[in-house]
Amino acid sequence: MKRCAALLIGVMLLLLSWQDPLYRLGRNIEVYGRVLQELAQNYVDVPDLDRLTARAIESMLNDLDPYTNFYSAIDVTQAQLEQSGQYAGVGLVLQPLEGRVICRRILPGSPAEKAGIQPGDLLIEVEKKPVSDLSLEQIQKLLRGMPKTTVQVKILHPANGQFQELQLVRADLENEAVPYSALLPGQIGYIALTQFTRGCSEAVRQHLIQLKTQAPLKGLILDLRGNPGGLLNEALQILNFFLPKGELLLETRGRMAEANQKYYAQLHPLEPTLPLVVLIDEHSASASEIVAGTLQDLDRAVIIGRRSFGKGLVQIVRPLVENTQMKITVSRYYTPSGRSIQLSPQSLQGNSTFRTRSGRPLRSGSGISPDLEVQTYLLSRERERIEPYFFFFLAQHRDKIPRDSATLTVELPSLTQVQALLDSLRKYPAAYRDEAEETLEELRAKLSDTPTLRQRLKELEEAIVNEHFERLRQRGEALQVLIGSLRAYHGLGLRGEYSFIVARDPAVRQARELLTDLPRYERLLRP
């Protein structure tokens, strides 16, 4: 009898432990429902339950990863329009600048370009609403809409100080995934891929074929710097250009059975042996990291640049209620060696046992570390802060930029011109303010009753500013290339900017030199 009782208790405990997750789920749903009910019935004011729920969900998801998100019915409708091809815009790529909004890029053939809007122009109003009262996201939503509908904008042309009011007709737009390719000295091909959109693999294939018609290629540079990723199937097709049929390209692993997948090359490769270099940086993410990491794992390419972003999570979209949706992370990406792409702070401090096919050591959980790191004299955060100012300054003198349209070349600015532009930044503290100065500003606000300390803080802030400018002045060559590339875009458009960068960029130069030195290239792919 005692044995039966003990067995019964054991079975009950087993059932309770099995039901525990479901019990806790139900209990938490009930608790949240009761809280909402109490607020709805008894709170001193009538609460906005939709807003409270949205904020509660947002706070809950913030404890997970950055890619698990909740979408309201309005967000879902906008996404459906974009995915259906009914999304349209005017072709403006915007950038905030000192409380204003600058037109950083104008898409070729877009309504904005046809209306005469130029890079560097300032957007003043959208639909009679001053942009100073709107966030960048709100401005972009106002500019987007259905094809053939209109949107009214007010533009300031800094070159002549003239305002212009325009009625733009929205049109279907598509960013060019491969904006530039070229045959470089030494019969080295170069292809820039800015995003993994639908059809980008075919665009890469066509550009590669076109380069091969110009000369027998001795190597290829695939530039994925700044590429945030996109469609997985496009990344897999690009990998298949260089890897044999049947090769394992990628694996996903998660809790659900359907989240565990292995992806293999399906076709015979286009270029199975062509020496290959892939360029990456801290803004290369997701599909870019899959391409770079897989080619690195299989010793098929040398990776040059800076450590990538570290986005190795897979999301799916789940419908909820009343046209709301949730994008939820269900698995992680793993390259052929078994390493995770996803950035993990702990992994940056530890050693990894993963190795490439030839036995080279690899690090897991830290994005993709390059085989050859390119040291830059201008940190990315510094560039992101100062570039909009340089771009705007140049827009005011666009007509004076010397250029040769036939050869897509622009003169390299002199160091004197660089220093003049640097000096102009002193009027704009946001261009060079860092975390230390922001902390000093907070302290100054708190020390309003202590003049002596406020004076010391002011002196310290001036010393930090002078240190910033001295450091920037020592990076004259890097600033020459940055400013030269911006001048090239103003004078010759996107192709001119790429032409300028490719001719002078240290990562491209290092890649080209490596591909023309095959013994060194092959040594880098061995342990």
PyMOL commands that set and color helices and strands:
alter all, ss='L'
color gray80, all
select helices_A, chain A and resi 2-42+49-61+73-84+111-114+131-133+136-143+200-214+232-240+257-259+287-297+345-349+380-395+398-400+415-427+429-431+435-446+451-473+476-504+506-515+518-524
alter helices_A, ss='H'
color red, helices_A
select strands_A, chain A and resi 69-71+92-97+100-106+122-126+129-130+150-157+162-169+180-184+188-192+219-223+248-254+261-264+276-280+302-305+313-319+325-334+354-355+361-362+372-373+403-404+409-410
alter strands_A, ss='S'
color yellow, strands_A
deselect
rebuild
show_as cartoon
